[in-house]
Amino acid sequence: MSELREQVPEVPLDWYFEHLLPPLPAGIDTEEIVTSLKESGVITNNKWAAIVEHPRLDKRHEDDVYAGLKKIFEDIIAAGKTQNSDLEQQFALKLTYTWRGSSAGACWQATKDNEGVTHAMDKCVSQLVYDMQQIMALDPCRRFTFGTSIMNRSFRLWFCCRGAFLTAKPFDFISEPEKLVHVFISLAFASRTDAGWDPSMACILPASPTGKRQYEIRPSIGRATRVWLVRDEDDPSDSRYVLKDVWVDSERQTEDGIRSALLKDVEEKCGSDARAIVEKHLLTPVAFEKLHIGAVFDDTTQLIMRGGSMPKTLDHLKLVVLQQSGLSTRSQVSITENPVDNVFSGTRARYFRYGDTARHGPRVTSRFHYRIVFLECATTMYDEKHLGNVLGALIDVTEALRWIHKSHWVHRDISGGHVYWYDCKAKGLEGENRGLLGDLEFAKVRTPSPTHEVRTGTYNFMASEVIAGCYLFDPELDSDLLDDPTQLLVTDHISAPPFAFNPLHDMESIWWILIYLLYFNDDKQNIAHVELADVRASKALALFTQEGQTYVRQKLLQSYSELTVERTCLPLSFKFVIAIARAFAAKLHAGYRKFEANLTLVDERHFEIHDYLVKALGLGRDNPQVNSIELVGVTRPQKQESEASLPNALVVPLFTILLEKTTNFSG
């Protein structure tokens, strides 16, 4: 809920029906269905016969109070089939504590006192937001999902896709039966596509409970990003490729288009040899497409939201982030991960695509569905376990960046998950083992801008200035100014231009990859002493899990002399690589100081640090002792008794339950 800025746009119910809810089937008249339900006794005295008039006043448990919804649902479906006998029901309503009907489902609470009602509703909403987020995260076949929440007589609809999280104005489902009929009929007879599933993907369930799921992706291929290891069913060689499935902002280019434009610029500005070097160290696309649903591009606004622009004036539903102590184990949803668990997970990246959340209210983002297949199945820096290969990958990527930067481009999202080592020899393939740079979605040409650039990148590897959104490495003051204060009167102060991403920020991200890997790995043959584990973990936490700790990261870069075995508490066998990191930081720091001495000029000579860094990293790769180091993940420090609390223990069971629910759900 923090990611949602603790508020959700609340759209009019009619707008939700028109643009989000699956359309009513042909031949359905909800008013006539309500009339028939009154005649059959399903609705008596202007209320549902199967539900008490005021659920909050009922002393029974809410599960029993709302159990009548199942019969109401079935009666509505039967009435709909009477109007149109050709209708085929696709979805049923199943009631559990948190019930899931056509998709995400609903949760409710009922209690007597007003204070209890408020808290119950907060828990209900927390659970629902959590469930919808998990369904979108865990089921790759989902393009969007619906949710419903009930509080006493108030029925609220929710919606989540890759571009928006919305709720509708609630309605009284007891006194306004036609609206409930509309909801149930729309969902029960919706196609799988209209209900949010991707028609191009199908889940192949494993033969055994311990087996892995596989997915068939049916198109020829010719910000929930998912990456798949795939094979072409028509390829007799059974070769493996990598498929990337992503929702791209509508105003942005596709990754294949960005790659083509970048290579063209490199060739025009630096020559064909430079292009060959860059191309060698970029992932190679073999197929790509904007995904279609039928004959229409799959996107969040024109297709999923049926072209509906958001109403100009909206209320916003305030979300309440509950404290763990206020939740029962039955409805635990506000889970705070142990920060050490988080930092040692190794692959969790936080993205800041649109700037700081505090500056922007809720929004709907128009995104299109895009897939691209790459030739190389390579290993990310998170997973590469040979230090020599890590250094080799950083060298190759730095060499490619030399020409990318000379062509006035910047990558803007270099991270441990976007730099790869491609060991083609180990896979029995022809070619040269090499480092690769991928994920070009945010690469761009450097151009002057009248405003500050939006913060972009993966937090663990973002340059300090990018996190801060301003220049941090002021040059030394002019000596004349320090010697003679009268110079203050004759020296014009030129304000710095708006902050913009530059090549040094890409190179700092390369440095952070190295620092990250040193902190979160041991030398398998020379494990660091256990007494250093807590100190090392605290340093890692300060650097990589505390958003906003710009000073800590900046200080490490500026105080490069502190990068020693003793100061970092890293294994002694890392001493040579720590020295490389120290030299890397010194060169970066000097580059920043030189560049920021005159920010009014764009002088590419300030970024000529690539050759130095390639040589420095090469010293490590060519060192037999360094090259032989096999990395192994750091053993996580043991938790204290008080830290092993129930909420943290619930992380795995909750994920498991949701995974089972979503994957076993079929139309």
N, C-alpha and C positions, 0 to 999 in steps of 0.2 A: 504494500500500500504506500510505502514511501516512494517507490518508483512512480506511482500514480499521483504524486504530490499530495496525497491524502484527500483527494477530491475527485469526483467523477462527474462529467457532464450529464445532466438529466434532461433528456429530450422529451417532447410531447409524445403521448402514447400513439396518437394517430400517425405521427412521423415514423415511429418505430414499426408500426404495422405496415406502413407503405414501403419503407426502405430496408428493413432488416429482417423481419419475420418472413418465413417462406410464404409465398402468395397462396391465397385460398384456391382449392381445386375448382375446376370449371363446374358450374351447376350448383354450387353451394350458396345458400342464402341463410346467414346466421340468424336473422330474425325469425324465419320460418322454423329453424331448428329449435329455438327457444320456445316458440308456440307449441311445437309438438311435444317438447319435454314437459311443458305445463299440462298438456292434455293427458300425458302418460303418468303424471304424478311424480316425475323426477324433480320438478320444481313445484313446491306447494306454498301458498301464502307468500309468494314473491321471495322465496329462499330455497336453497337446495335441501331436499329432504334428507340427504345422507350426511349433512354437516350441521352442527348446532349453529344457531343464529349468532351467538357471541362466543367464539372459541375461547377467548381469554377468561371467560367466567366458568368454563368447564373445569372441574377438578381433576379430570383424568390427565394422563401423560399426553403430550402433544402428538406422539405417534398414534395413539388411539383416537384422539380428537380429529385428526386429519386423515384417518384411514379411509373415510368415505370418499375421498378424492378419486380413488381407484374406480369405484363404481360410477361416479360422475363421469369420469373419463370414458369408460366403456359405454355408458348410455349415450354420450355425445357422439362417439364414433358410430354406434349403431344408427343413430338418427341421420348422420351424414351419409352413410351408405344407403339409407332409404331414399335420400334425395338423388344420389348418383350411384347406381348399383355397380358401375365399372370401377369405382375407387378401390385401390389396393392399399391396405394399411402397411406402412413401412416401419413404424415405431410404436412401441408400447410404453406404458407408464409403470414403473416399478417403484414402490415405496419402501424406503429404508430410513434410517435416522437422517441421512442426507440422501435424498432420493435423486435419481438420474432418470429423466424421461427421454426426451429426444436427444439430449446432449449433456450439457454440464449438469443440469438438475436444479434442485432447490433445497433449501434448508430453512427451518423455522424454529421459533421458540414461542412459548406462550406462558405468561405469568400474570399475576393479579396486580401487584403494586406498580406504580408508574416508574419508580427507579429501577425495578427489576425488568420492566418492559424495555427500557432504554438499553440496559446492559445486555439483555437477551438479543436485541436487534443488532447491537454491535458485534456480538459473537456470531450471529447468523451471517452478517455481511462479511466478516473476516473469513469465515469458513468458505463462503461462496467464492470470494475473490481468490482465495488460495486454491480451491478446487479448479476453477476455470483456468488459472495460470498453469497449474500442473497438467491439465488435459492438453493445453496447447504445447506445453514443453515435452510431454512424454509420448504423445501420439503423433507421429510424423505425417499421418494421413489427414490431419485436421488443418483446414484452411481458416476456419473460424468456429466459434462455439457459442451456444446460448446458455443462459442461466435464469433461474427464477428464485425468488425469495418470498416467503409468506410470513406476515406478522399479524396475528389475529385475523382480521378480515382483509388486510391490505396485501395485494398481490403485486409484486414488482418484477419486471423483466430486465434482463441484463444481456450484454453482447460484448464479445471480445474477438478481434481479428488482429492481423499484423500491423494495422494502422490506427486502431482505436480501442478504447475500453469505455463503454457507455452503459447508462441505465435509463429506463423510461419512467415517466411519472407513474406512481402506483395507482391501482384502481381497486374498488371494493368488489371482490369476486363473488360476494353473496348478493348484494343488491344490484350488481351489474352483470348478470349472467351471460349476456351476449358477448361481452369481451372475453370471458373465460372460454366460451364456445369457440370464438375466433382463434385463440391461442392453441387450444387442444386440437382443433381440426387442422390448422396450419402445420403443426408439428407432426401429427400422426400420419398425415398423408404426404409429407414432404419427400422429395427425392433425396438420395444421399448427398448429392451435390448441393441442393438447396439447404440441407441440414448442416453443411459445413465440411463434408468429406471431399478429399481430392480424388476425382474420378480416374486420375492417371496412376494412382498408387493402390496396391493391394497388399495386405499383410498375409504372409504365409506363416501360420502358426507352427511352432516346433512340434516334432513328434513326441517329445518327452518334456516334462516340466522344467528340466534343467537345460534344454536345448535353447539355441539362440533363434530369435525371430529373424526372418528375412522378408524383404519387400520386393515386389515386382513393380517396376516403373515402366509403364506401358508405352509412352510416347517414344518416337525414334530419336529424340533429342537432336534432330537434323533438319529479417533483421531480426528472428529465429533462423539462423543459418544452420543447415545440417549438411554433413559431409559423409558420403557413403563410399565404401569399397564395392565396385560393381564389375560385372562382366557382361559382354554382349552375347546374348543367347545365339545369335547367328554367326558368331566368330568361332571357328573350329579350334583355334589355338588356345581357347579358354584364357586369354590374356585378361589381366585385371587392370581396371582404370579407376579413377576417382571422380565421383559425381558430387557437385556442390549445388545445393538447393537453397535459394535465398529469396527474400522479398526485398526489392530494391526501390528506393525512393523514386517516384515517378519522374522527377526532374533530373535524375542522374543517368549517366551513360551505363551501358552494360559493361561487365568486366572485359569481355572480348573486344569491345569497342575502345575502351581505355587502353588496353594493351596495344592494339593496332596503332592508335594515335601516338602513344609514347614511343614505340619503335620507329615510327615515321619521323618524328622529331629528332630522335637520336641520330638517325641516318642523315637527315638534312643538315644538322648542326655539327655533328662530330664524325661523320663518315660511315662507310659500310662496315669497316672493321669493328668500330664501337658498337654498331647495331648487332653484329654477330656475337660479341661478348655479352651484351645485355640479354639477347634472345636465348643464349645458352643457359643463362642463370634465372630465367623466368619459367614458371610452369607453362606447359604447352597445351593449349586447348585443342581438342579434336572434334568437339561438337558443342553446340549451345543453342538455346532458344528461349524466347519469352513464351511462357506456358499459356496455352489456350484452354478454355472451357467451352466446348463446342467450337463456334467460330469467333469467339470473343476473347480478347486478352484477359487473363485472370489478374484482377487488381482489386484493391481494397475499396475503392470509391465507386468507380463506374460499374463494376460487376457485382461485388459482394454487397455494397450499400445501394445498388441500383441507381447510381447517379445522383443520389441525394446530397445536397450541400447542407451543412449543419445550420439549424436556425440561428439567426443573428443574435437573438437574446436567449440566454439559457440560464437556468438555475444550476447549481452544482451540489451534489450530495456529498456531505462531509464524511470522510472515512475516519474511523477511530482505531488507532493502533493500540491494541490491548496489551497490557503487561502479562507476562506468562503466569504470574501468580493468580491472575483473575480468571484463568481458564481451567476448565476441567480436563482430565485426561481424555475424556470422550470426545471433546471438540477442540483439542489442541491444534491451533493453527498459527499462532504468532510465534514461530520458531526462530530463535536466535542461534546461529551456528557458533560453535566454539571458534574463536578467531584463529587458534592454532590449527584446528581441523581445516579451516578455510584456506589458510596460507599454504599448508602442506598438501593441499589437493592438487596443486600444480597446474591445472588447466582452466581454472575459473577466471575469466577475464571480464572486466567491467568496461562497457563502452559508453562514450559520451559524445553521441553523434550530433546533438542539437544544442549543445551548450549546457550551462548549469540549470538544473531543474528549478531552482529558486527564481529564475528570471522569466520563466515561461509558465503560462497556465496550461490546462489540459488542451489537447489539440487532436485533430484527426489527421493522420499522415497518409497521403496517397502513395501506395506502393504497388509495384507489379511483381508477379511471380516469375522467377528466372532460374534456369538450370544451365550448368556448364560442366562438361566432362573434360578431365585432364589426362594426359598420357601417363605422367609420372606418379607412381604410388610411392611417396617419399615419407621420411620420418621427421616429425617436428622436433624442435629443440627441447621441448618438454620430455620427449621420449628417447632421444638419442643418448646412448649410454657410453660412447667412446669419446673422451675429451678431445682427442685428435680430430675426430670427425666434426665435433662442434666448432673447433677453431677453423677447420677447413671450410665449413659452411659460412661462418662469419666473414672469412677472407673473401670467398667468392661473391657473396652478397655485397660486401663493401666495394669490390671491384666493379660490380654492375652499377652500384649507386654512384660511383665516380662519373660515369657517362650519363646516367639519368639526371644527376644534379647539374652537370655541364650543359644539359639540354634544357635547363630551367624547370625541371619537374621535381616534385617531392612526393614521397610515398604516403606519409602521414598516418600509417597504422602498422609500423613494424613491431612485431612481438614474437614471443617464443612459439606461438602457434602459426606464425606466418613466414617463418624461416625454416627451411627443410634441408635435410641431408639425403641425397638420392644415391643409394648404393645399388647401382644397376648390376654390378658384378655379382653381388650376393643373390640377386634374383635371376641370374643366368641370362641377363640381357646384354646386348651390345651397347657400347657407349662408354662414356667416362663418368666415374663417380664425381659428384659435384654438389655444391650448395645451390639451393634454389630459393627465390623470393616469390611469394604468392600474394593473393588477396589484394588486388589493385583497385578495389572499389572506390577508395578515397584518394587515389593518386591524382595529382592535378598540376597544371602549369602554374608557376609562381607569377602572379600579376599584382600590381599595386592595387590596394583597396582603401576606400575612405573610412572603413570601419574595421573593428577588431574581428579577426577570424573566429569562427565557431570552434570550440575545443573538440578535437577529434582524436581517437586513439584508444588503445587498451591500457587501462590505468597502470598496471604493473610496469609497463615499459614506456610510458609517456615521458617526454622530456620535462624537466622541472618547470621550465618557462611555459610549456603548453598547459600543464596543470594549473599554473598560476594565472595564465592568460595575460602575462606581461613580461617585459624584459627584466632580467634579474642581475646580469653581469655587467655592472657599470664599469667603464674604464677609469683609470686613475685620473685625478684632476690635473689640469694643466699646471706645470711647475711655476709659470709666471703668475698664475692666479694665486698660488699658495705663498709665493714670495712677496707679492705686492697686492694688498687688498684693494688699492685704487683700481685695479684691473676689473673689479666687479662692476664698475660704472661704465666701462667701455666694452665689456664682453657681452655680446648678444647671446641669450639662451634660446636655443632652437629646440622646441619640444619634439619628443620622439614621435615617429609616425605610428599609426595604429598597429597593434601587435599582429604579426603574420608568421606563419610556419615557414621555416627555412631549412636548408640541408643539414645544418648542425643538429637540428632536432631529430632528424632521421638517424644521424650517427650516434646521438646520445641514446636512442632506443637500442641500437646495437650494443652499446656499452651496458645498458641495463639488462639485456639478455644474458651477458656474461656474468654480471653481478648476481642475478637471480639464480643462475645455474650453480654458481659457487656456493651460495647460501643454502640451497635446497638439495645439495648432493654431497655425498662423501666419496672419498677414494675407497673403492671396495677392498683394497688390500691394506689400507691404512685408515681405518675408521677413527674419527676424532674422539677424544676422550669424553666420556659421558658427562663429566662435570662441566664441560663447556656447552652442553646442549641447551640449558636454560638461557644462558647469556646469548648464544647464537640465535635462539628462537626469538628472544625479545628484540634483537637487532633486526631480524627478518620482519617481524610484525610491524615495527616502526617504519620500515621502508616500503612494505608491499601490501599492507592491509588497512592502513589508516588514511582514508581519503582526506585530502586537505593538508597532509603533513608535508607541504612543499618544502618547508625549511629543512627538514631532516634529509630529504633527498638532495636538495641543493647543497647542503653543508657537506655531504659525502663527496659530491663532485668537486666542490671547491677545495676541501681539505684532503686532497688526494694523497698527501704525505701520511695520512692516517691509515691508508690501505696497506696494512701489514698483517702478517699472520697473528701477531700478538693482539693487535687492535680489533681485528675482525673475528677472532676465535675460530678461524677456519683451519682445516687440517694442514699440517706442516708440508705435506706433499703438494699442496696447492701454491706453495710459495712463489714458484716461477710465474704461474698464471696471475697471481695477485700482483706481481710486479708489472706484468703486461697491462692489467686493469688500471694500475696506478699511472703508468705512462699514457695510456689511452685517455684517462681523465685529465691529466695535465695538458695534453694537446687540445682536448675539447675546450677546457677552460680558457686556454690562450686564444683559441679561435673565437669564442664568445666575446672575450674582452676586445679583441681586434675588430670584430664585426660591429660591436655596439659602441665603438668609439665614434662612429659616424653613421647613424642610422638613417640619415637622409639619402644615402647613396646605396645602390644595389651593385656591389662589386663582387663578382664571382671569385676573385682571387682569395677572398676571406675564407672560402670553403675548400681550399686546396689542402685538405688534411688526409685524404683517402690513401695516398701513397704511404705516408707515415704509418697509418693504422694497419694497412696490409702487411707492411714489414714487421711491425710489432707483433701482430697476431701470428705471423709466419714463424717468428722465433720460437713460439710455443709449439706450433704444429711440428716443427723440425727438431724439437728437443725429444730424444728417445724416451726420457723419463716421463715427460708430460704426455707424449703420444701414446704411452702404454697404460695410462690411467683409465680404469673402467669406473664409470659413475654408478652410484647406487643411492636411491632416495634416502634422505636423512631420516633416522629413526625418530619418530615424534616423541617429545618429552611426555612422561607419564602425567596424567591429569591428577590433580588433588582430589581427595574424596568429595569435597564440597562442590567441585566443578562437574562431577559426573552426574548431573541432574537429569531428571526424567525428560524435560523438554528436548534436550540434545539427544537422548536415547531414542526419542520418538521419530527422529528424522528418517531413518531407514524404514521402519514399519509403515509410516504414512506414505512414503514414496512407493513401497511395494504394493500396498492396498490400491492406490490410485492406478498404478500400472496394470494391475490385474483387471480393475474395473474397465479401463479404457480399451485394453486390447481384447477383452472377451465380449465387448459390446458389439453386436452386429445388427444390421437392419432387418 
